[in-house]
Amino acid sequence: MSTGTIFDIKKFAIHDGPGVRTTVFLKGCPLSCWFCHNPEGQSSEVELLLRSGRCNRCGDCVDCCPRDAITLNEEAVQIDRYRCDLCGACVDVCLPGALELAGREVSVGEVMAEVEQDVVYYDQSGGGVTFSGGEPLAQPSFLLALLRACRERGIRTALDTSGYAAPGVFRRIAGHVDLFLYDLKLMSEERHREFTGVSVAPIHDNLRWLSEQNASVVVRFPLLPGINDDGDNLRAIGEFLSSLAVLYPLDILPYHRMGVDKYVRLDRGYRMPDLEPPSRERLGAVVGQLSGYGLRVTVRGEERWA
């Protein structure tokens, strides 16, 4: 497949792998995590986002909508998402940038044209390209074509993934990836299904297989107070990682609320409105417990953290 759907390309990313990177966000994800901070990446379809705070109520989008799906209220425009056919006419006329489409079909060549603009920064910093999402493995043929194109051009790659994919798909992709940024969230099958909607078994199996291949992996643990920071889950993570063929580093990603506003833009409810980031004391306790399994534990990629 020479084309796929992305929802963003971020230049000069510094938290998505080593060095300076370009992060390409592929659309679509088989998980439905309660705590997802990129909800615009969950659906494989194009979506319309509204930033009400930017709307100046000019009415241009109302006038141009061919399906009469937009109306004005006292504060901003309102979108009838059942009538909207995502044609993008409103986005084209919205000068304040209150309306935007999340998702566009692109070719491998179009993505690589943007990626190659920053090759000099990759070379100088040891960086490269990170494929994120959504879940990049949800578009395996497009992802594989992108990975091959990067390898042909000598650009190193990282895959930011939940690890949720059929073994055949995962193994076909894995040989073309230089570094995996691999999420572990909840070890219990029951709780993993509750908070993500899918089984944890393929995730564990694929990570175990990667360790047997001596693949380069950084395991990432999104820390969610009251959801996955209990002693049982931490113990299960420590025991599982310490049992693998390779003792992989573990990077803790403390929960943040930066994605909450995206749910408002999509007219979706957020399932954890009262969840707050973990305290420094709680972070310290979690680092201490997981380090006890012989793991090199960092927080947001740093040995020392504030």
C-alpha positions in Angstrom: 0.0 0.0 0.0 1.5 3.3 -1.1 -0.9 5.5 0.8 -2.2 5.7 4.4 -3.9 8.1 6.8 -1.9 10.3 9.2 -3.1 13.1 11.5 0.1 14.9 12.2 3.8 15.2 11.6 5.8 16.9 14.3 9.3 18.2 13.6 12.1 18.5 16.1 10.6 16.1 18.6 12.9 15.3 21.5 10.8 12.9 23.6 10.0 10.2 21.0 13.4 8.4 21.0 17.1 9.4 20.9 18.2 12.7 19.3 16.2 15.1 17.2 13.3 13.3 15.5 10.4 13.7 13.2 7.3 12.0 14.6 4.7 10.8 12.1 1.3 10.1 13.7 -0.7 7.4 11.9 -4.5 7.3 12.4 -6.5 4.4 13.8 -6.1 2.3 17.0 -7.6 -1.1 18.1 -7.4 0.0 21.7 -9.9 2.4 23.4 -7.8 3.5 26.4 -9.7 5.6 28.9 -6.6 7.8 29.3 -5.6 8.3 25.7 -4.0 11.7 25.1 -4.4 11.5 21.3 -8.1 10.8 20.9 -8.0 12.2 17.4 -5.8 9.2 16.5 -8.2 6.5 17.7 -10.6 6.4 14.7 -9.2 5.5 11.3 -11.6 8.1 9.8 -11.0 11.8 9.2 -12.6 13.9 12.0 -13.4 17.6 12.5 -12.1 19.4 15.6 -13.5 22.7 16.9 -11.4 25.0 19.2 -14.2 27.2 20.5 -11.8 29.6 22.1 -10.5 30.6 18.7 -13.9 31.1 17.1 -14.8 34.8 16.4 -18.3 34.0 15.3 -17.7 35.4 11.8 -20.2 33.0 10.3 -18.1 32.2 7.2 -18.1 28.5 8.0 -21.9 28.6 8.3 -22.3 30.2 4.9 -20.0 27.8 3.1 -21.2 24.5 4.6 -22.9 22.5 1.8 -24.9 20.3 4.2 -26.0 23.1 6.6 -24.2 21.2 9.4 -22.9 24.3 11.2 -24.9 26.9 13.2 -23.9 29.9 15.4 -24.7 30.0 19.1 -23.8 32.7 21.7 -20.2 31.6 22.1 -19.0 29.8 19.0 -20.2 27.6 16.1 -21.9 24.3 16.7 -21.5 21.3 14.5 -24.1 18.7 13.7 -21.8 15.8 13.3 -24.5 13.6 11.9 -25.0 16.0 8.9 -21.3 16.8 8.5 -19.6 14.9 5.7 -16.1 16.1 6.5 -15.6 17.9 3.2 -13.3 20.5 4.8 -14.9 23.6 3.3 -15.4 25.1 6.7 -11.7 24.6 7.6 -10.6 26.3 4.4 -12.5 29.5 5.3 -11.8 29.6 9.0 -9.1 32.3 9.4 -8.8 32.0 13.2 -8.0 28.3 12.9 -11.0 27.3 15.1 -11.8 24.4 12.8 -9.4 21.7 11.7 -9.5 18.3 10.1 -7.7 15.5 11.9 -6.6 13.0 9.3 -5.4 13.1 5.7 -4.5 10.5 3.2 -0.8 10.7 2.1 1.6 8.8 0.0 4.9 7.3 1.2 6.6 9.8 -1.0 4.8 12.8 0.6 5.8 11.6 4.1 9.4 11.0 3.1 9.6 14.5 1.4 8.9 16.0 4.9 11.1 13.6 6.7 14.1 14.1 4.5 14.1 17.9 5.1 15.7 17.3 8.5 18.3 14.6 7.7 21.1 16.8 8.8 19.6 17.1 12.3 19.2 13.3 12.5 22.8 12.8 11.5 24.1 15.4 14.0 22.0 14.2 17.0 21.7 10.5 16.4 18.0 11.0 15.8 15.6 9.8 13.1 11.9 9.2 12.5 9.4 7.9 15.0 6.1 6.4 13.9 3.4 6.9 16.5 -0.4 7.2 16.6 -3.0 6.0 17.2 -1.4 2.6 16.8 0.9 2.5 13.7 0.5 -1.3 13.5 -3.2 -0.7 12.6 -1.9 0.3 9.1 0.7 -2.4 8.6 1.3 -2.2 4.9 1.7 1.6 4.9 3.9 1.4 8.0 6.1 -1.2 6.4 6.5 0.8 3.2 7.5 3.9 5.3 10.0 1.8 7.3 11.5 0.4 4.1 11.8 3.9 2.6 13.6 5.2 5.7 16.0 2.2 5.7 16.8 2.8 2.0 17.7 6.4 2.8 19.8 5.5 5.9 17.3 7.1 8.3 17.0 5.3 11.7 13.5 4.5 12.9 11.6 4.1 16.1 8.1 2.6 16.5 5.9 3.9 19.4 3.5 1.1 19.9 1.1 -0.7 22.3 2.4 -3.9 20.9 -1.1 -5.1 20.1 -1.0 -6.9 16.8 -1.2 -10.4 15.4 2.1 -12.2 15.7 2.5 -12.5 11.9 1.9 -8.8 11.4 4.2 -7.8 14.3 7.1 -10.0 13.2 6.9 -8.9 9.6 7.2 -5.3 10.7 9.8 -5.8 13.5 12.7 -6.6 11.2 12.6 -3.1 9.8 12.5 -1.2 13.1 15.6 0.1 14.8 14.1 0.9 18.2 10.8 0.0 19.8 9.1 2.4 22.3 6.8 -0.3 23.8 4.0 0.5 26.2 3.0 -1.6 29.2 0.0 -0.3 31.0 -1.8 -3.0 33.0 -0.7 -6.6 33.6 -4.0 -8.0 34.7 -6.1 -9.4 31.8 -9.3 -8.3 33.4 -8.2 -4.7 34.2 -6.4 -4.4 30.8 -9.7 -5.2 29.0 -11.6 -2.8 31.3 -9.4 0.2 30.6 -8.2 -0.5 27.0 -10.9 -2.7 25.5 -8.5 -5.5 24.4 -6.6 -8.5 25.7 -3.1 -8.0 27.2 -1.9 -11.4 26.0 -0.7 -10.4 22.5 1.2 -7.4 24.0 3.1 -9.7 26.4 3.7 -12.3 23.7 5.1 -9.8 21.2 7.4 -8.2 23.8 8.7 -11.6 24.9 9.4 -12.4 21.3 11.3 -9.2 20.8 13.5 -10.0 23.8 14.3 -13.4 22.3 15.4 -11.6 19.1 17.6 -9.2 21.1 15.7 -6.3 19.6 16.3 -2.7 20.8 13.4 -1.8 23.1 12.6 0.9 25.7 9.6 -0.2 27.7 7.3 2.8 28.6 4.9 2.7 31.6 2.2 5.4 31.6 1.6 5.9 35.3 -2.0 6.5 36.2 -2.7 7.1 39.9 -5.4 4.8 41.2 -5.5 2.7 38.0 -2.1 1.1 37.5 0.2 2.3 40.3 -1.0 -0.3 42.9 1.5 -2.8 44.3 0.1 -5.8 42.5 0.5 -4.2 39.0 3.9 -2.8 39.8 5.0 -6.2 41.1 3.7 -7.9 38.0 5.5 -5.5 35.7 8.8 -6.0 37.6 8.5 -9.7 37.5 7.6 -9.9 33.8 10.3 -7.5 32.6 13.0 -9.2 34.8 12.0 -12.6 33.3 12.6 -11.6 29.7 15.7 -12.6 27.7 16.9 -9.0 27.7 16.6 -6.7 30.7 15.1 -3.7 29.0 15.1 -0.1 30.4 11.8 1.1 31.8 10.7 4.7 31.3 7.8 6.0 33.4 5.5 8.5 31.8 3.5 10.3 34.5 -0.1 11.0 33.6 -0.8 14.5 32.3 -4.0 16.3 31.4 -2.7 17.9 28.1 -5.0 15.8 26.0 -8.2 16.4 27.9 -9.2 19.4 25.8 -9.0 17.4 22.6 -12.1 15.4 23.8 -14.0 18.7 24.0 -12.9 19.6 20.5 -14.2 16.3 19.2 -17.5 16.6 21.2 -16.6 13.5 23.2 -16.8 12.8 26.9 -13.6 12.1 28.9 -13.9 9.1 31.1 -11.5 10.2 33.8 -12.3 13.9 34.4 -11.0 13.9 38.0 -7.7 12.0 37.4 -4.7 14.1 38.4 -0.9 13.6 37.7 1.0 11.6 40.3 2.8 13.5 43.1 6.6 13.5 43.2 6.4 11.3 46.3 4.4 8.7 44.5 6.7 8.8 41.5 9.6 8.2 43.9 7.9 5.2 45.5 7.1 3.7 42.1 10.7 4.2 40.8 12.0 2.6 44.0 9.7 -0.5 43.7 10.5 -1.1 40.0 14.2 -0.5 40.4 14.2 -3.3 43.0 13.8 -5.8 40.1 17.2 -4.8 38.6 15.6 -2.5 36.0 17.1 0.8 34.9 14.2 3.1 35.6 13.8 6.7 34.3 11.1 9.2 34.4 10.3 10.9 31.1 13.6 9.6 29.8 15.7 11.2 32.6 17.7 9.6 35.3 17.1 12.7 37.5 13.7 14.3 37.5 12.2 17.3 39.0 
